[in-house]
Amino acid sequence: MLAVLQNVDYAVLIGYMAAMLAMGVWFSRYQESDDDYFLGGRKMPWFAVGLSVIASLLSSLTYLSEPGEVWNSGVTQFFGKMLAIPLEMAFVIIFIVPFMMRFRFTSAYEYLEYRFSRNVRTLGVILFVAMAVLWMGFVVFLSSRALAEVMRVNLLVVILSVGIVSTIYTYMGGLKAVVWTDVIQVLFLLGGGLFAIGYVAWTTGTWLPQWYEAAGQWLQLAPAANLAAGQSRPEPAAFFDSSPFVRSTIITVAISMSVWHICTHAGNQMTLQRYFSTKDLKAARRSFITGSLAGVVLNLMLLVVGMAMLYFYFSQATITANGTIDIPLDGNLDELKRRDRDLIFATFATERLPAGLGGAIMAALLAAAMSSIDSGINSIATVISVEIKRHQQTEDAILHTHTAAQSHVKEARWITLACGLFITVAAYSLSFLPEKWGAVDAMPRTFNAITPAMGGLFLVACSCRVWAPSP
Amino acid sequence: MIIGIILSLATSISLGYFTEIGHWLQSKSWLPGIGYTSPNIALLGGTVTGTARALTQVPGISFAWIMPCSLTVLMVSAWLLSFVFPNRKDLAGLTWQTRKQPCHLVADEA
């Protein structure tokens, strides 16, 4: 076994963080108006915006959990997600993007005041801020925990590093820094996964057919095998099962993912703000398509990473006479509990990959976390800044104008800083989360519990002639 | 709208923490031994905690059901409450149905 991270790995990690901060400094030179800081002057290139959207939505939670999910349910999650894509893409591109791009708001929640009332707008803002703080807190916490465990360093140190670096470059560079660092981070995400896939293929002399076969064998043998106490069994999923207690089926995952995607595009400032930053509807549509296709590629890559990890370890397993499967996993993963499965990829990177490559994958993990956090911080700051401006305007002004010439960049920067620090603190407090939940199961029970309410608010607003006080 | 949001959030929470809520209720001896079909009713009705047969030995509800049920509750309650609450008179340009009508918020038409 190779040693855990070496000096060159740490150099890669520090270099990555320094590069992100440098980009924040670089883009801080171009922040003169609110539109510059919050929307990149509404001139952001569509391909960068598209990659930024997927970098924001595909957080380190996905990057960690997807390879581990192959150990839980094989390729079910992936097929479910892919099945959802045509439906959600059609809905978003036909109904949501064109509709919202007509208004050119800065904060998506401005729409709720015109459509319903000021109270509903406030409720939308509260839901978004609560969801984003929880989401970002989760992202910082889970990615930091993974890094701390596999690198064997203190959790608080990692949380502070991830939270503070993301906050500083977002504070300085606004949306431009967020979008362009996201583009770099997507390249890290792709590179990290491809490195791991290539390494397993090269060292074992195998490829997809053998990996797929190993995944099938694992799902066939493990449910009936003797497992140590505390280990969770894999749950190979059916095409559909109407029982709500069956963990996942292809159809239920597809429906759930469709709802998540549609609600996230309908009512989440993090995605809508990206589209508002493009110059017109055509560019926004191109951004959406770019982001969706990049999402398919990244998810496919993570699936293959999961299969490669499974083959790598399972091919070394011994099955004893009493039916116990003994898999020689690395690090602290000897029990293979559900939570441990989320750490398989990260542990493999630190324990097995040559010096430098392990650091690159840790940097990819950081990239996945930071690309979500920066978007969250920037979007929360945008929404709060717009709300503050709203309270300074007269009732007449808000009903007849939706832009303000005055610059609030200085205030927005302070709000950004406060949001970043608050999220960092929230991340640490999430260390009290029940240990038994893996990332996939924890997400709908926490921040994603708010997503359907938030997205549904916009869907009702757009589609129904209901629920507004008489003027 | 606010009622719908509250119902939707209650759905997410009651489904997400189904087992935990069930165990808590049982520990308080409030709902001992409710029939097995209750969870399904809870899924449709969406809301409030207790509905649970969950009380014991029932596994947690799958993560895949939480968001669709929550959204369904919101949309259905929106439709039902629309019979009670009044409409805004002027929705020009603010819904999919009225999107082609003139609206001062739309840049090209302002």
Contacts between the chains, C-beta under 8 A, distances in Angstrom:
chain1	res1	chain2	res2	distance
A	80	B	64	8.0
A	95	B	96	6.5
A	99	B	96	6.4
A	99	B	99	6.3
A	102	B	93	7.7
A	102	B	99	7.2
A	102	B	105	7.8
A	102	B	106	4.8
A	102	B	107	7.5
A	102	B	108	8.0
A	103	B	105	5.3
A	103	B	106	6.5
A	103	B	107	7.9
A	104	B	107	5.3
A	111	B	94	7.8
A	114	B	94	6.1
A	114	B	105	6.2
A	115	B	88	7.8
A	115	B	91	7.6
A	115	B	94	5.0
A	115	B	95	7.7
A	116	B	1	5.7
A	116	B	88	7.7
A	119	B	2	7.0
A	120	B	1	5.1
A	120	B	2	6.9
A	123	B	1	7.6
A	123	B	2	6.0
A	123	B	5	6.2
A	127	B	5	7.2
A	244	B	15	7.9
A	244	B	39	6.6
A	244	B	40	7.4
A	244	B	43	5.8
A	244	B	61	4.8
A	244	B	62	5.9
A	244	B	65	4.7
A	245	B	39	7.9
A	245	B	58	7.0
A	245	B	59	4.9
A	245	B	60	7.5
A	245	B	61	6.3
A	245	B	62	6.6
A	246	B	62	6.0
A	247	B	62	5.0
A	247	B	63	7.6
A	247	B	64	7.7
A	248	B	62	6.2
A	248	B	63	7.5
A	248	B	64	5.3
A	249	B	64	7.5
A	252	B	62	6.6
A	252	B	64	3.9
A	252	B	65	6.5
A	252	B	68	8.0
A	253	B	64	5.3
A	255	B	64	7.2
A	255	B	68	5.1
A	256	B	63	7.3
A	256	B	64	4.2
A	256	B	65	7.4
A	256	B	66	7.6
A	256	B	67	5.4
A	256	B	68	5.9
A	259	B	67	4.6
A	259	B	68	5.0
A	259	B	71	5.3
A	260	B	67	5.7
A	263	B	67	7.3
A	263	B	71	6.6
A	400	B	104	6.8
A	402	B	105	5.8
A	440	B	63	6.7
A	441	B	63	5.0
A	443	B	63	7.2
A	444	B	12	7.6
A	444	B	16	6.2
A	444	B	63	4.3
A	444	B	64	7.8
A	444	B	66	4.3
A	444	B	67	5.9
A	445	B	16	3.7
A	445	B	17	6.7
A	445	B	63	7.0
A	445	B	66	7.1
A	446	B	16	7.8
A	448	B	12	7.9
A	448	B	66	7.5
A	448	B	67	6.2
A	449	B	9	6.9
A	449	B	12	3.4
A	449	B	13	6.0
A	449	B	16	5.4
A	449	B	66	6.6
A	449	B	70	7.1
A	450	B	9	6.8
A	450	B	12	7.2
A	451	B	67	6.4
A	452	B	8	6.0
A	452	B	12	6.7
A	452	B	67	4.8
A	452	B	68	7.7
A	452	B	70	4.0
A	452	B	71	4.0
A	452	B	74	6.6
A	453	B	5	5.0
A	453	B	8	4.0
A	453	B	9	5.1
A	453	B	12	7.0
A	453	B	70	6.4
A	453	B	74	6.1
A	455	B	71	7.2
A	456	B	4	7.5
A	456	B	5	7.8
A	456	B	8	5.9
A	456	B	70	7.6
A	456	B	71	5.0
A	456	B	74	3.7
A	456	B	75	6.2
A	456	B	78	7.8
A	457	B	1	6.7
A	457	B	4	7.9
A	457	B	5	6.2
A	457	B	74	7.6
A	459	B	71	7.8
A	459	B	75	7.0
A	460	B	1	6.9
A	460	B	4	6.9
A	460	B	74	6.9
A	460	B	75	6.6
A	460	B	78	4.4
A	461	B	94	7.7
A	461	B	95	7.3
A	462	B	95	5.7
A	462	B	96	5.2
A	463	B	95	6.8
A	463	B	96	5.9
A	463	B	97	7.9
A	464	B	78	5.9
A	464	B	79	6.9
A	464	B	82	6.4
A	464	B	95	7.5
A	465	B	82	7.4
A	465	B	87	5.3
A	465	B	91	6.4
A	465	B	95	6.7
A	465	B	97	7.2
A	466	B	78	5.7
A	466	B	79	7.2
A	466	B	81	7.0
A	466	B	82	3.4
A	466	B	85	6.8
A	466	B	87	6.6
A	467	B	1	4.5
A	467	B	4	7.6
A	467	B	78	6.5
A	467	B	81	6.6
A	467	B	82	6.4
A	467	B	85	5.3
A	467	B	87	8.0
A	468	B	1	8.0
A	468	B	85	8.0
A	468	B	86	7.7
A	468	B	87	6.3
A	468	B	88	3.5
A	468	B	91	7.8
A	469	B	86	7.2
A	469	B	88	7.0
A	470	B	86	5.1
A	470	B	87	7.8
A	470	B	88	6.7
A	470	B	89	6.4
A	471	B	88	6.3
A	471	B	89	6.1
A	471	B	90	6.8
